[in-house]
């Protein structure tokens, strides 16, 4: 049962994050870009393609429809 509780909590957190991203797309995009830059610096560019791809996905997910 502990696994089910963790999955329920994770689903709730994901729903809250999605709701926040829809309300504040510019803030989410700015923070995603900052986080991507930080991680890229820490990994010395080793995973730059994957990081750029993830940041791009955030930008497309928060575009108004």
N, CA, C and O atoms as a GROMACS GRO file, in nm:
protein
  260
    1UNK      N    1   0.080  -0.121   0.000
    1UNK     CA    2   0.000   0.000   0.000
    1UNK      C    3   0.084   0.128   0.000
    1UNK      O    4   0.036   0.229  -0.052
    2UNK      N    5   0.204   0.130   0.054
    2UNK     CA    6   0.280   0.255   0.052
    2UNK      C    7   0.305   0.304  -0.091
    2UNK      O    8   0.309   0.425  -0.115
    3UNK      N    9   0.321   0.213  -0.185
    3UNK     CA   10   0.342   0.252  -0.324
    3UNK      C   11   0.220   0.326  -0.378
    3UNK      O   12   0.235   0.427  -0.447
    4UNK      N   13   0.103   0.279  -0.347
    4UNK     CA   14  -0.019   0.343  -0.393
    4UNK      C   15  -0.031   0.484  -0.335
    4UNK      O   16  -0.075   0.576  -0.405
    5UNK      N   17   0.007   0.502  -0.211
    5UNK     CA   18   0.003   0.635  -0.149
    5UNK      C   19   0.101   0.729  -0.217
    5UNK      O   20   0.069   0.846  -0.240
    6UNK      N   21   0.219   0.679  -0.248
    6UNK     CA   22   0.319   0.763  -0.315
    6UNK      C   23   0.273   0.802  -0.455
    6UNK      O   24   0.292   0.916  -0.496
    7UNK      N   25   0.214   0.708  -0.527
    7UNK     CA   26   0.164   0.738  -0.661
    7UNK      C   27   0.050   0.839  -0.656
    7UNK      O   28   0.042   0.926  -0.743
    8UNK      N   29  -0.035   0.830  -0.557
    8UNK     CA   30  -0.144   0.926  -0.542
    8UNK      C   31  -0.088   1.065  -0.513
    8UNK      O   32  -0.136   1.164  -0.569
    9UNK      N   33   0.012   1.073  -0.426
    9UNK     CA   34   0.073   1.202  -0.396
    9UNK      C   35   0.143   1.260  -0.518
    9UNK      O   36   0.136   1.380  -0.542
   10UNK      N   37   0.209   1.175  -0.594
   10UNK     CA   38   0.277   1.220  -0.715
   10UNK      C   39   0.177   1.270  -0.818
   10UNK      O   40   0.203   1.371  -0.885
   11UNK      N   41   0.067   1.203  -0.833
   11UNK     CA   42  -0.037   1.245  -0.927
   11UNK      C   43  -0.095   1.380  -0.885
   11UNK      O   44  -0.121   1.465  -0.970
   12UNK      N   45  -0.114   1.400  -0.757
   12UNK     CA   46  -0.164   1.528  -0.707
   12UNK      C   47  -0.065   1.640  -0.733
   12UNK      O   48  -0.104   1.750  -0.772
   13UNK      N   49   0.063   1.613  -0.713
   13UNK     CA   50   0.166   1.713  -0.737
   13UNK      C   51   0.174   1.747  -0.886
   13UNK      O   52   0.191   1.864  -0.923
   14UNK      N   53   0.161   1.647  -0.971
   14UNK     CA   54   0.165   1.670  -1.116
   14UNK      C   55   0.045   1.755  -1.159
   14UNK      O   56   0.060   1.844  -1.244
   15UNK      N   57  -0.069   1.729  -1.104
   15UNK     CA   58  -0.188   1.807  -1.138
   15UNK      C   59  -0.171   1.952  -1.092
   15UNK      O   60  -0.209   2.044  -1.164
   16UNK      N   61  -0.116   1.972  -0.974
   16UNK     CA   62  -0.093   2.107  -0.924
   16UNK      C   63   0.009   2.181  -1.010
   16UNK      O   64  -0.007   2.300  -1.036
   17UNK      N   65   0.114   2.111  -1.053
   17UNK     CA   66   0.216   2.174  -1.138
   17UNK      C   67   0.157   2.212  -1.273
   17UNK      O   68   0.189   2.318  -1.326
   18UNK      N   69   0.073   2.128  -1.329
   18UNK     CA   70   0.009   2.157  -1.457
   18UNK      C   71  -0.082   2.279  -1.445
   18UNK      O   72  -0.083   2.365  -1.532
   19UNK      N   73  -0.157   2.285  -1.338
   19UNK     CA   74  -0.247   2.397  -1.315
   19UNK      C   75  -0.168   2.528  -1.301
   19UNK      O   76  -0.208   2.631  -1.356
   20UNK      N   77  -0.058   2.523  -1.227
   20UNK     CA   78   0.027   2.641  -1.210
   20UNK      C   79   0.088   2.685  -1.343
   20UNK      O   80   0.094   2.804  -1.372
   21UNK      N   81   0.133   2.590  -1.422
   21UNK     CA   82   0.195   2.622  -1.551
   21UNK      C   83   0.095   2.688  -1.645
   21UNK      O   84   0.133   2.776  -1.723
   22UNK      N   85  -0.030   2.647  -1.639
   22UNK     CA   86  -0.131   2.707  -1.726
   22UNK      C   87  -0.164   2.850  -1.682
   22UNK      O   88  -0.196   2.935  -1.765
   23UNK      N   89  -0.156   2.875  -1.551
   23UNK     CA   90  -0.186   3.009  -1.500
   23UNK      C   91  -0.069   3.106  -1.519
   23UNK      O   92  -0.092   3.226  -1.536
   24UNK      N   93   0.055   3.056  -1.515
   24UNK     CA   94   0.174   3.141  -1.519
   24UNK      C   95   0.274   3.093  -1.624
   24UNK      O   96   0.385   3.054  -1.587
   25UNK      N   97   0.239   3.093  -1.751
   25UNK     CA   98   0.329   3.036  -1.852
   25UNK      C   99   0.462   3.112  -1.865
   25UNK      O  100   0.566   3.049  -1.884
   26UNK      N  101   0.459   3.245  -1.855
   26UNK     CA  102   0.584   3.319  -1.872
   26UNK      C  103   0.681   3.293  -1.757
   26UNK      O  104   0.802   3.286  -1.778
   27UNK      N  105   0.628   3.280  -1.637
   27UNK     CA  106   0.713   3.251  -1.522
   27UNK      C  107   0.772   3.110  -1.532
   27UNK      O  108   0.890   3.089  -1.501
   28UNK      N  109   0.691   3.016  -1.575
   28UNK     CA  110   0.737   2.877  -1.590
   28UNK      C  111   0.845   2.869  -1.698
   28UNK      O  112   0.945   2.800  -1.680
   29UNK      N  113   0.824   2.939  -1.809
   29UNK     CA  114   0.924   2.938  -1.917
   29UNK      C  115   1.056   2.998  -1.870
   29UNK      O  116   1.163   2.946  -1.899
   30UNK      N  117   1.047   3.109  -1.796
   30UNK     CA  118   1.168   3.175  -1.747
   30UNK      C  119   1.244   3.083  -1.651
   30UNK      O  120   1.366   3.073  -1.659
   31UNK      N  121   1.172   3.018  -1.560
   31UNK     CA  122   1.237   2.929  -1.463
   31UNK      C  123   1.294   2.804  -1.531
   31UNK      O  124   1.399   2.754  -1.491
   32UNK      N  125   1.225   2.753  -1.633
   32UNK     CA  126   1.276   2.637  -1.706
   32UNK      C  127   1.406   2.672  -1.777
   32UNK      O  128   1.500   2.593  -1.779
   33UNK      N  129   1.410   2.791  -1.836
   33UNK     CA  130   1.533   2.835  -1.905
   33UNK      C  131   1.648   2.851  -1.806
   33UNK      O  132   1.761   2.812  -1.834
   34UNK      N  133   1.618   2.909  -1.689
   34UNK     CA  134   1.720   2.926  -1.586
   34UNK      C  135   1.771   2.792  -1.537
   34UNK      O  136   1.892   2.771  -1.522
   35UNK      N  137   1.679   2.700  -1.512
   35UNK     CA  138   1.718   2.567  -1.464
   35UNK      C  139   1.800   2.494  -1.568
   35UNK      O  140   1.898   2.428  -1.535
   36UNK      N  141   1.759   2.505  -1.694
   36UNK     CA  142   1.834   2.441  -1.801
   36UNK      C  143   1.975   2.496  -1.812
   36UNK      O  144   2.071   2.421  -1.831
   37UNK      N  145   1.989   2.628  -1.800
   37UNK     CA  146   2.121   2.690  -1.805
   37UNK      C  147   2.208   2.643  -1.688
   37UNK      O  148   2.326   2.613  -1.706
   38UNK      N  149   2.148   2.637  -1.568
   38UNK     CA  150   2.221   2.594  -1.449
   38UNK      C  151   2.270   2.450  -1.464
   38UNK      O  152   2.386   2.420  -1.437
   39UNK      N  153   2.182   2.361  -1.505
   39UNK     CA  154   2.219   2.220  -1.520
   39UNK      C  155   2.323   2.203  -1.630
   39UNK      O  156   2.415   2.122  -1.618
   40UNK      N  157   2.308   2.280  -1.736
   40UNK     CA  158   2.404   2.273  -1.845
   40UNK      C  159   2.543   2.316  -1.798
   40UNK      O  160   2.644   2.258  -1.839
   41UNK      N  161   2.549   2.418  -1.714
   41UNK     CA  162   2.678   2.461  -1.658
   41UNK      C  163   2.737   2.354  -1.567
   41UNK      O  164   2.857   2.326  -1.574
   42UNK      N  165   2.654   2.296  -1.483
   42UNK     CA  166   2.702   2.197  -1.386
   42UNK      C  167   2.752   2.070  -1.456
   42UNK      O  168   2.844   2.005  -1.406
   43UNK      N  169   2.691   2.035  -1.569
   43UNK     CA  170   2.734   1.914  -1.640
   43UNK      C  171   2.836   1.947  -1.748
   43UNK      O  172   2.878   1.860  -1.824
   44UNK      N  173   2.875   2.074  -1.754
   44UNK     CA  174   2.974   2.121  -1.851
   44UNK      C  175   2.936   2.089  -1.995
   44UNK      O  176   3.021   2.055  -2.077
   45UNK      N  177   2.806   2.101  -2.025
   45UNK     CA  178   2.757   2.083  -2.161
   45UNK      C  179   2.744   1.939  -2.207
   45UNK      O  180   2.712   1.915  -2.323
   46UNK      N  181   2.768   1.845  -2.119
   46UNK     CA  182   2.764   1.704  -2.157
   46UNK      C  183   2.625   1.661  -2.206
   46UNK      O  184   2.613   1.579  -2.297
   47UNK      N  185   2.522   1.716  -2.145
   47UNK     CA  186   2.384   1.678  -2.180
   47UNK      C  187   2.308   1.795  -2.240
   47UNK      O  188   2.186   1.805  -2.223
   48UNK      N  189   2.376   1.882  -2.311
   48UNK     CA  190   2.312   2.004  -2.360
   48UNK      C  191   2.196   1.976  -2.456
   48UNK      O  192   2.095   2.046  -2.452
   49UNK      N  193   2.208   1.874  -2.541
   49UNK     CA  194   2.097   1.843  -2.632
   49UNK      C  195   1.973   1.801  -2.557
   49UNK      O  196   1.863   1.846  -2.588
   50UNK      N  197   1.989   1.715  -2.456
   50UNK     CA  198   1.874   1.668  -2.380
   50UNK      C  199   1.812   1.782  -2.299
   50UNK      O  200   1.690   1.792  -2.288
   51UNK      N  201   1.896   1.868  -2.244
   51UNK     CA  202   1.847   1.980  -2.165
   51UNK      C  203   1.771   2.078  -2.254
   51UNK      O  204   1.662   2.123  -2.219
   52UNK      N  205   1.829   2.111  -2.369
   52UNK     CA  206   1.762   2.201  -2.463
   52UNK      C  207   1.628   2.145  -2.509
   52UNK      O  208   1.530   2.218  -2.523
   53UNK      N  209   1.625   2.015  -2.533
   53UNK     CA  210   1.502   1.950  -2.574
   53UNK      C  211   1.395   1.960  -2.465
   53UNK      O  212   1.279   1.986  -2.495
   54UNK      N  213   1.434   1.938  -2.341
   54UNK     CA  214   1.339   1.946  -2.230
   54UNK      C  215   1.287   2.088  -2.214
   54UNK      O  216   1.167   2.108  -2.191
   55UNK      N  217   1.373   2.188  -2.225
   55UNK     CA  218   1.331   2.327  -2.213
   55UNK      C  219   1.237   2.363  -2.327
   55UNK      O  220   1.138   2.434  -2.306
   56UNK      N  221   1.267   2.316  -2.448
   56UNK     CA  222   1.178   2.340  -2.562
   56UNK      C  223   1.040   2.278  -2.539
   56UNK      O  224   0.938   2.338  -2.574
   57UNK      N  225   1.038   2.158  -2.481
   57UNK     CA  226   0.908   2.093  -2.454
   57UNK      C  227   0.827   2.172  -2.353
   57UNK      O  228   0.705   2.181  -2.365
   58UNK      N  229   0.894   2.231  -2.255
   58UNK     CA  230   0.823   2.315  -2.158
   58UNK      C  231   0.764   2.437  -2.230
   58UNK      O  232   0.650   2.474  -2.206
   59UNK      N  233   0.843   2.498  -2.317
   59UNK     CA  234   0.795   2.616  -2.390
   59UNK      C  235   0.675   2.581  -2.478
   59UNK      O  236   0.579   2.658  -2.483
   60UNK      N  237   0.678   2.469  -2.546
   60UNK     CA  238   0.565   2.433  -2.630
   60UNK      C  239   0.443   2.391  -2.548
   60UNK      O  240   0.329   2.413  -2.590
   61UNK      N  241   0.465   2.333  -2.431
   61UNK     CA  242   0.354   2.292  -2.347
   61UNK      C  243   0.281   2.410  -2.284
   61UNK      O  244   0.163   2.401  -2.252
   62UNK      N  245   0.351   2.521  -2.267
   62UNK     CA  246   0.289   2.638  -2.203
   62UNK      C  247   0.241   2.741  -2.304
   62UNK      O  248   0.193   2.848  -2.264
   63UNK      N  249   0.252   2.712  -2.432
   63UNK     CA  250   0.200   2.804  -2.534
   63UNK      C  251   0.048   2.812  -2.522
   63UNK      O  252  -0.018   2.711  -2.496
   64UNK      N  253  -0.007   2.930  -2.541
   64UNK     CA  254  -0.154   2.940  -2.541
   64UNK      C  255  -0.210   2.870  -2.665
   64UNK      O  256  -0.152   2.875  -2.773
   65UNK      N  257  -0.322   2.807  -2.647
   65UNK     CA  258  -0.384   2.733  -2.759
   65UNK      C  259  -0.500   2.806  -2.814
   65UNK      O  260  -0.564   2.758  -2.908
   0.00000   0.00000   0.00000
